[in-house]
């Protein structure tokens, strides 16, 4: 990085962090944003950049200086933006924030992406690693979780080899990755989303899949078994239990190189490394009673399985690199305990076998899962009045998430749905609502269009405030009022956090009456 002239396209939270990190690396950053000063959504980012000595051009016409060595695209900039395409064909290297952060990070990275559940899984992974005594840092595309968090580039800039960066990664951040190689990576699921940005679902899904693209035999991947969309990295599933990882010949340009693939852990009903039944969640050798976990939603059992195995994978990654590390001690203790337990069950008359040592999940990881108590704006219970519960689920931004959220409720719900549709099909939600005891209240810019897709059977409101008050008039004891927008928030709010904060305030005012 040192001495390079770096253009950062887009200011905001990420652009500011990239500019600061580039300065710290001895580069010469210039931040370009097409918005004039008065149109910036967050003026504080501009003020902080100026105070840091970063060169900024606002109201930019899209023409790059000729002496630029590297262009870092803010995730908010569409990948088909003319400036990015022109830079790429002109020989200027274009990378994403995730790629930039990876290049400057001194710590290994755990990366989690997916359509739904990625924030929850990211926080669970962070808690598992902290419980193991690791200096884990929560970062990436995670905002307003209620836990200490920061932009991925900021975390990478301040990282040390002893740390682990636990990063939520969006599809936008994966669009321009080149060598991004997380030590452990997982995809929670892939459902239609952001189709206003991509040509279709296939392109969106392929972009998510890039999280595994550069992983090697030293790394770990976690996926749901038999997922119809997510592809398992490599030509075949590989596990630690089998010992060897598949290799093949891979063509890159005109060269042919040997490719290796990560160790893969699978979860779910048919998962090899984590399974769920009516009473227990079993992860490797640890059987956890469901009643001992602080959550009861089926999707959170999957999130917990992925988080535990991601934490386990990165611990093994660190242990392999440094046998004297804390990670190595944690893994060694778990394996020794598991082996002793296994030996104690053998009959003194039985012959010794050459079976491989079992994969042993450190019990600290289980304690980390038990310490998880939810995220702000994600199935957040605001309060209860007259046996009517109010739930803030502002982080729910696609129709599949609305369905999953409603399914997790045991009671009939009044669902507040609306905002800006991202080009998504609400047909499955229409079918779900028609067959369940829930009512929808539609609000925001696309409320009328949503009503057409949902069968024109639900009331339409201009604002969330109006929709909420209508729901409070209709709700009775034993029911739930839940904000589950299924849409983006940018019509009336800064972001989903702002929308959730407004809803929480509305709810608290009503609850206090």
N, C-alpha and C positions, 0 to 999 in steps of 0.2 A: 504493500500500500504506500509505503513511504515515497514521497515525491510525485505521486500520481495526481493528475488533475481530474477530479471526480465531479460529475454533474449529478445532482439529486433532483429528480422530477417529482414535485409535490412536497409541500411543507407538512403541516400537521404533526401529530405525535411521532410518527415514524420518521418523517423527513428531518425533524429536529434531532432525533437520536442518531440518525445516520451522519448528519453534519458534524455533530459533536465527536462521534467516534472517528470519523475520517481525520479531523484535526488532531485528535490524540494519537492517531497512527502516523502522523507526519505527512498526511496528504493535503491537497489543496481543494477543499469542497466548495462548490457553488450550488445553492439551492434555487431552483426555478419553479415558480408557480404561476399558472395562467390567471388566477384570480387577483384582482386589485386588492389593496389593503382593506378597503371598506367591506369587501365581500368574503374575507377570510372567516370561516366558522369559528376559529379560535385565535384571537388576536394575541393571546399569551405566548403561543408558540413562536410567533414573529418576534415579539419582544425578547424572549429568551435567546433566540438565534442571534439577534443583533448584539445582545449583551455578551454572547460567547465569541463574537468576532467572526461569525459566519457570513459570507457574502451571499446576499439574497436578491433575486430579481423577481418582482411581482408584476402582474399584468403581462406576463411573458408571451411572446408571439410564437413560441414553439421552435425557433431556430437555434440550434446548439452552436456554441463556439467551435471553431475548427480544431482547437488543440486539446479537446477532451479525450482522456484515456479510458474512462469507464463511466457508464451511466447506470445509476441505481434507481429503479422505479419504485416509488411509493405504492403500496398495495392498492390504493384507491384509484390509480391510473389504469384504465383498461389496457389489456395487452395488445390490442389492435390499434392503439392510438398512433396516428401518423408519425409522430416524432420518434416513438420507439421503433417502429418498423423501418423508418429511414435510417436511424442510427445503426440498427442491426445490419442492413444491407451495405452501409457505408464502412463497415469494419470496426465500429465502436462496440466494445463488449457491453451487453445489457444484462444486468442481473437484478434479482429481487432482494428485498430486505433480508429474507431468510438466508439467502446465499451470502450476502455481505456479512451478516452476523456470524455465520459458520466460519468464514475465512479468518475472522479476527478473534474467535473464541479460543480461549486456552482450556476450557472445560468441555467434557463430553456433553452431548445434547440428547435429550429424550424428546421426540417430536410426536405430537398427537394431532390428527386431523379427522374429519368426518363431517357429515351433515348435522347430526344431532348427537349430543352427549359428550362432545369433545372438551368443553369447559369443565364439566364434572369429572371426567376421566383425568384431565390434566391436574386438577387440584388433588384428586385422590392419589395420583402418582407422587405428587409433591409431598403429601402427608406421609405416604409410605416410606419415602426416602429419608425424610426428616426423622421418622421414628427409628430408622436404622442408624442414626447418628451422622448421616450425610449432610453436607452443606448444600442443600438443594435450593435453587432459585426459580421462582415462578415467573414466567415471562411469555412474551409472544402476543398473539391475537386474543388476549383475555383481558376484559375490562370489567371493573365493578363487581368482582367476585366476592369481595369481603375479606380476601386474603391479600398479603403483601405481593404486589405484582409490578412489573415494569416492561417497557418495550424490549423486544428480543435483542436489538442492537445495543441498548444500554446495558443489559445483563452481560452480553458478550464482551463489551468494552471493559467492564470492570471484573471480568471473570478471572479465576485462578485455576490451576490444574486440579486442585482438591475439590472443586465444586462440581455440581451437576446442574445444567440448565434444563428445566422442564418447560417445554414450550408448546403452547397451542398454536397450530399452524392453519391458516385459512387456504382455500384453493388459490386465492389471489396471490398469496406469498409463494406459491409453488410454480407460478407461471414462468418465471425466469430463473429457475434453479439450474445450475450447471454441474457443480460438484458436491452439492449439499448432501452430507452423509451422517445422519443421526446414528448414535450408537444403539439406540433402541427406538423403534417407530411403530405406531399403530394407527389403524383406520377403524373408527367405531362403527361406521355404516355409511352408505352412500344412497341418498334419496334425491329426487329432483329438487334443485335449488339454484338460485342465481342464473336462471335461464334467460334473464335479461342481459347477461354479460357473455354467455357462451352460445355457440351455434346450436347446441342441443345437449341432451343429457349425456351422450357418449363423450363429448369433449370435456364436460364438467367432471365426469367420473375418471377419465384418463388423467386430468390435471391432478386430482386427488391422489391417484396412484403413483405420481412422481415422487412421493415421499420415500418410497423404497428404492428408487432408481439407481442410486449410487452406493447402496449398502454392500458390504463384502462379508466374507465368512467370519469376520471378527464381530459382526453386528447381530442384532436381534429384531425380529418383527413379530407383531401380535395381530391376529385377524380372527374374525368369527368363522368358525367351521362352516363349510358349505354355503358361504355367502354368495348369492347369485350375481353380485356385481364386483366385489373386491377380489382381485386376483392375488393368489399367494405368490410371493416373490420366488423366482427361479423356476426351472422346468419341473420340479417335483417338490413336495413338502419335505423339509429336512428338520430334524430335531436333535437335541443334544443326546437323547437316548440312543440314537443310531450312530452318533459319533462323527461320521463323515458328512461333509456338506457337498452338495452337487456342484460340479464345475462344467462349463461348456465353452465352446469357442464363440465369441461374440464379434460381429463386424462393426467397427466404428470408422466411418469414412472409408478409406481404401485399405485400412489396416485390420488385421484380425488379432484379437487379444484373448487371453484366458479370462473368463468371467467367473466369479464365485458369488454365492448367494448367502443371505443371512440365515441364521437359525430361526425357525418359525415355530411359534407357539399358537395353538388354536384353542378357542373358547366356545362356549355355548352348549346346546343340548347334545351335540355329537362331537364336542371338542375333545381333544386328546389331553389337554393340560389343565382345563378348568371345566367343570360341569355343575349344573344346578338341578336339584330335585325339590320336592315339596318341603323338605326340612333343612337341607344343607347346601352350602356352597363349598365345593371341593376344588382347591387350587393346588396342583402338584400333590404333596403329601399332607397338606393341611385341610382338615374338614372343619368348616365354620358353620355353626348353627345360625340359620337365618334370623332367628329371634334375638341373637346377640349383636346384630348389626343395626346401626342407627337409621336405617332406611328400609323400606318394604316394597319399593317399586321394582318389578321384574327387570326393567331396562337398567336400573342401577346395579343389579347383580352382575349384569354383563359389563357395565362400566368398571365395577370393582375388580372383576376378573382380569380385564385388560390392564388396569392400573397396577395390580399386584405383579403381573408378569412383566410389564414394562420396567417396573422397579427392580425386579429380580434380574432381568436381562442386563440392565445397565450396571448393576452391582457385579455381575459376572464379567462384564466388559472391563470394568475397573480392576477387578481382581486379577484378570489375566495379564493386564499391563503392569500391575504393581502388587506382587504377592505380600508386601508388607503393609498394604493400605487397610483402612477401616473396612472397606468393602470386602476385601479378601477374608478378614477376620470374621465378618458377619456370615459370609457364605460358608466358611470352613466350620464354624460352630454349628450352623444348621445341618450341614452334611454329617458331621460327627454325631450329633444327637439322633439324626434319622437312622444312621447306620447302627448305632448302639441299640436303638429301639427295635430295629429289624433283627439284629443278632439275638436279642433277648427272647424273641418269639420263636426262634428256631429250637427244635428239640436238641438236647445234648447228644442224641444218637444220630441226628441227621448228618449227612455228608456236607461238607462245605461246597458251595457252588461258586461258579465264576460269574455270577450275575453282576451286571454293572451297578454301581452305587445309585440309589434312587435320587431323583431330582428333589431337593429339599428346599421348601420355601421358608425363609427366616420368619420366625413368629413375630418379629418386630413389624413386618409388613402387615400382618393381620391387625396388630394394634393400630397401625396407621389408618387402615380402613375403618376401624371402630371410632376413630377420632373425627371422622367426616360428619359434619352437621349441616350440609347444604350450602348453596350459593345464593348470594343476593340476586334477585330477579329470576331465579330458577326454582319454581315450585316453592316459593317463599311464603310461608304462612304469615300474613300481616296481623291477623287477629280474628276474634269471633264475637258475634253479638246475637243474642237470642237463638243460639245454636246454628247460626249462619256463619260459615267460615269464609274468609276472604284470602285469596291466594294471588300473589304477584308472580306471573310467569312471562315477564316482558322479553326474556331472552328467546322465547319461542317465536321463530321468524319464518316458518314454512308450514304448510298444511299437515304434513306428516307429524311434525312436532305437536300440533294441536291434538291430533288423534291420540298420540302416545300419552300426552299429558292428561287428556280426559280419561283414557283407559286406566290411569293410575289412581283415579278417584273412586271411592266406594259409593259416593252419593251423587244424585242428580246435580248438574252444574249449569250455571248461567255463564256462558262463555262470551267474553268481550273480544271480538275478532275485527281486525282492520288495520289500515295504514296504506302502504304502497305495495301492491302485488309485484313480485319479481318474475313475472311471466310464468307462474306456476299454475298447474291444474288443480282446482279445488273439488273435482268430481269425487275422489275417494272420501273427502271430508263430508260431502253431501250425503253419500251413502251411509257413512258412519252415523251422522246426526239423525238420519231418518230411522235408524234402528236402535237408537238409545234415548234415554230420558234426559237429554240435554237441550237447552235453548241457546240460540246464538243472538247476539246483539252486535250489529255491524256499524263501524264508524270509520271516519277518515276519507282520504281522497278517493280510494277505489271501492268504497262501500257499496255503491250501486252495482258495479260490475261483479263484486263478490256475491251480491244477492242473486244476480242472474245465474251464476255458477252453482249457487246453493239451492236453487229452485224457487227463488222469490217468495220465501215463506217467513222471512225474518225481518224485524224492524231495522230501519236504517237511521243512523244519527250522524250529525256533523262532527261531533267531538267525542273523545273518550269520556269526558265529564258527563255528557248527556246520556251516553250508553250505560255508564256505571249507575247513575241515579235511577234509570229505568229498571235496571237489574235489581237494585235494592228494593224497589217498590213491588217487584214480582216474587222475590225469593222468600221462602218460608223456612222454618226450622228444619235442620237435617239436610239442607242443601248448601251448595258452594257457589260463590261468585269468583270467577277466575279470569284474570287478564291473560289471554292466550292468543296474541294478535295474528300469528301465522303470516305476518307481513313485515316489511321494513318500516322503520319509524320516521323516515326523513321528510314526510309531508308536514308534520307538526312539531317534531322534536329534534334535538341535536343527534341523539342516538337512542338505542334501546334502554340505556341506563336512565337517561333523562325521562323517557316515557314511563319507566318503572317507578322512578322517584315521584313523578306526578301522580301516578296511580296510588302509590303507597300513601301519599298525603291525602288524597281523596278518601281513601279507605279509613285512615286513622281519624279523619274528621267525622266520618259517619259512625265509626265504632265508638267514638267518645260521647255520642249523644245519649 
